[in-house]
Amino acid sequence: MELGLALHADPDRRKQRARKMAADAIDRMGDATTTVEDRAVRKRDLLDGPEEFNRVRIARSKRSRPIRE
């Protein structure tokens, strides 16, 4: 039952969870020889993507369910 409920979780919550998982992975793989500020900038750039893409991104609606025959 929990699995079924998890599939219908709030999209914003799923985005936050995915972002957290990505941030944790970046932290584990980060270059320890750089400064904290430099690592934070690199992490933010990886999570947010290039600024140029923000102008082009399109908010897409959820994929519709396939039509049953």
ABEGO torsion letter per residue (X at the ends): XAAAAAAABBAAAAAAAAAAAAAAAAAAABBAABBAAAAAAAAAAAAAEBAAAAAABBBBBBBBBBBBX
